[in-house]
Amino acid sequence: MGVTAVGERVGAAARAVASAACAAPPPAFRHEGVMREVMRGGRTEARAALAQVAQPGTYAIGALAGLDGEFVVDDGAAWIAVDGPAAQSAPAGAQATLLTAAVVSGFATRRLDAPTSLLDLEHVLAGIAAARGTPQGPLPFVVEGRGAVQLHVVRGACPHGEPVPGKEPARVDLADVPLRAIGFFVDGQEGVMTHMGTALHVHAFATRADGRRVMGHVDEIAFAAGALLRVGQ
């Protein structure tokens, strides 16, 4: 997608949500853990109980203590993926070592009329953040639609470093499936709240053709035209 097309979509997104954003207070945020210390420095101790975070209106993503898997809190419902990508309800004692959470009072919603990659989504959200007067964010968001996704689930070690035998991440690559992505846009926090080279941290659910639901950290995602973007406010 060309720079002009991206700019046009950023402007449209900003106009679509600016008036609603001015009327609502910003979401309440919580962040625990430093990405580079957790992933590279071995600081994987428990920092937050998911049961305390999983309240109605709360959206959260992150990694489990010990890097034993990934989690999502979706409107108060806590889900984990451990060893593999199968999504399962979080047990009562589940703990996070890395967590970003927001309590959302409502959403501004718009339709993404063109195919949208992860980079496209970052540009759109940057425009929305700028229109709200908070260009660095953070912005919680949810995207629903069909598309392709590449996910990973950590299994005790950093997924981007030197492979550790027996602790390689579980990976999933799916195309043309229903997707529900939950994430945060935050600029200037690479290595703290996001991985290097991006202002997004995103997890997603995907539903396979046989009905099984999988979940993990998003490495790549591409929504078909018509996906719905909801930005927290």
C-alpha positions in Angstrom: 0.0 0.0 0.0 1.4 3.4 -1.0 2.1 6.3 1.4 -0.7 8.3 0.0 -3.3 5.6 0.5 -2.1 5.0 4.1 -2.4 8.8 4.8 -5.9 8.9 3.4 -6.9 6.0 5.7 -5.3 7.6 8.7 -7.2 10.8 8.1 -10.5 8.9 7.7 -9.9 7.0 10.9 -9.1 10.2 12.8 -12.2 11.9 11.6 -14.4 8.9 12.4 -13.3 8.7 16.1 -12.2 12.2 17.1 -15.6 13.5 18.2 -16.4 10.4 20.3 -12.9 10.5 21.8 -13.4 14.1 23.0 -16.5 13.1 24.9 -15.1 10.2 26.9 -12.4 10.0 29.6 -9.2 8.0 28.6 -9.1 4.3 29.6 -7.4 3.4 32.9 -4.1 1.6 32.1 -1.8 -0.8 34.0 1.5 -2.1 32.8 3.7 -4.7 34.6 7.2 -5.9 33.4 9.7 -4.6 31.0 9.7 -6.4 27.7 13.5 -6.6 27.2 14.1 -7.6 30.8 11.5 -10.4 30.6 12.4 -11.7 27.2 16.2 -11.2 27.2 17.1 -10.8 30.9 15.3 -13.8 32.4 13.1 -11.6 34.7 10.1 -13.8 34.3 8.8 -13.8 37.9 5.1 -13.4 38.6 3.9 -9.8 38.7 0.1 -9.8 38.5 -2.6 -12.4 39.2 -4.9 -12.7 36.2 -7.9 -13.2 38.6 -7.4 -9.6 39.9 -7.2 -8.2 36.4 -10.1 -10.1 34.9 -12.9 -7.8 35.6 -15.8 -6.7 33.3 -14.6 -4.0 30.9 -10.9 -5.0 31.2 -8.8 -5.9 28.1 -5.3 -7.2 28.7 -2.5 -9.1 27.0 0.9 -10.5 28.0 3.0 -13.5 28.9 2.5 -15.9 31.8 5.0 -16.1 34.6 8.1 -18.2 33.7 7.2 -17.5 30.0 5.0 -20.5 30.3 2.5 -19.2 27.7 0.4 -16.3 26.5 -2.8 -14.8 27.8 -5.6 -12.5 26.8 -8.2 -10.9 29.0 -11.2 -10.1 26.8 -13.8 -8.0 28.5 -13.0 -9.6 31.8 -12.7 -13.2 30.5 -9.2 -14.6 31.0 -7.8 -17.0 28.4 -4.4 -18.7 28.2 -2.4 -20.8 25.7 0.2 -23.1 27.2 2.6 -25.5 25.3 0.5 -25.0 22.2 -2.0 -22.5 20.8 -5.2 -24.0 22.0 -7.2 -21.3 23.9 -8.4 -22.4 27.3 -9.9 -20.6 30.3 -7.3 -19.4 32.7 -7.0 -21.3 36.0 -7.6 -19.5 39.3 -3.9 -19.2 40.1 -2.6 -17.9 36.7 0.0 -15.2 37.0 1.5 -12.8 34.5 5.1 -11.7 34.2 4.3 -9.2 31.4 1.0 -7.4 31.3 -0.6 -4.5 29.6 -4.2 -3.8 30.6 -6.9 -1.2 30.2 -10.3 -0.7 31.7 -12.5 0.5 28.8 -15.8 2.3 29.3 -16.7 2.2 25.6 -15.4 2.0 22.0 -15.3 4.1 18.9 -15.9 1.8 16.0 -15.2 2.1 12.3 -15.0 -0.3 9.3 -11.7 -0.9 7.6 -12.7 -0.7 4.0 -9.4 -1.9 2.6 -7.2 -4.9 3.4 -5.2 -4.1 6.5 -1.8 -5.4 7.5 -0.2 -5.0 10.9 1.8 -2.1 9.6 -1.4 -0.5 8.1 -3.1 -0.9 11.4 -0.2 0.8 13.2 -0.5 3.8 10.8 -4.3 4.0 11.3 -4.0 3.9 15.1 -1.2 6.5 15.1 -3.6 8.8 13.3 -6.3 8.2 15.8 -3.9 8.8 18.7 -2.8 12.1 17.1 -6.4 13.2 16.6 -7.1 12.5 20.3 -4.2 14.7 21.3 -2.2 11.7 22.7 0.1 10.8 19.8 2.1 8.4 21.9 -1.0 6.6 23.2 -1.5 4.1 24.7 -4.6 3.0 22.9 -6.4 -0.3 23.5 -8.1 -1.7 20.5 -10.0 -4.7 19.2 -10.2 -5.8 15.5 -12.7 -8.4 14.2 -12.8 -9.9 10.7 -11.5 -12.6 8.5 -7.9 -12.8 7.4 -4.5 -14.5 7.8 -2.4 -14.6 10.9 0.9 -15.9 12.2 1.0 -16.5 15.9 3.4 -17.8 18.5 3.1 -19.1 22.0 6.2 -18.8 24.3 7.3 -22.0 26.0 9.9 -20.9 28.6 12.2 -18.8 26.5 12.4 -15.7 24.3 10.8 -16.5 20.9 13.1 -14.2 19.0 16.5 -15.1 20.5 18.8 -18.1 20.0 16.7 -21.3 20.0 16.7 -23.2 23.3 16.2 -26.9 22.8 12.8 -28.0 24.2 11.7 -24.4 24.6 11.1 -23.3 21.1 7.8 -21.3 20.7 4.8 -23.0 19.3 3.8 -21.4 16.0 0.6 -21.2 14.0 0.1 -19.9 10.4 -3.5 -19.7 9.2 -5.2 -18.1 6.2 -8.8 -17.0 5.6 -10.1 -17.6 9.1 -12.2 -15.6 11.6 -10.0 -13.4 13.7 -10.4 -11.4 16.9 -7.3 -9.3 17.7 -6.8 -7.5 21.0 -3.9 -5.1 21.4 -2.3 -1.8 22.4 -0.8 1.0 20.3 1.9 2.8 22.3 4.7 4.8 20.6 8.2 5.3 22.1 8.0 2.2 24.3 10.0 -0.3 22.3 11.6 -2.8 24.6 9.3 -1.8 27.4 5.7 -2.3 26.3 6.3 -3.5 22.7 8.9 -5.5 20.8 11.6 -3.5 18.9 10.6 -2.0 15.6 6.9 -1.6 16.3 4.4 0.5 18.3 1.9 -2.4 18.6 1.6 -5.3 21.0 -1.2 -7.6 19.7 -2.6 -11.0 20.6 -5.3 -12.7 18.6 -7.8 -15.5 18.6 -8.4 -17.5 15.4 -11.0 -20.1 14.7 -9.9 -23.1 12.6 -12.1 -24.7 10.0 -12.9 -27.5 12.5 -14.1 -25.0 15.1 -11.1 -25.2 17.4 -10.1 -21.8 18.8 -6.4 -20.9 19.0 -4.7 -17.9 20.5 -1.2 -16.4 20.7 1.0 -13.4 20.2 0.7 -11.9 16.7 3.8 -11.9 14.5 1.9 -11.0 11.4 -1.8 -10.4 10.6 -3.7 -9.3 7.5 -7.4 -8.5 7.7 -9.6 -8.7 4.6 -11.6 -5.6 3.8 -14.6 -5.1 6.0 -13.0 -5.8 9.4 -14.2 -3.7 12.3 -11.8 -1.7 14.4 -12.9 -0.7 17.9 -10.7 1.8 19.8 -11.1 2.1 23.5 -12.2 5.3 25.2 
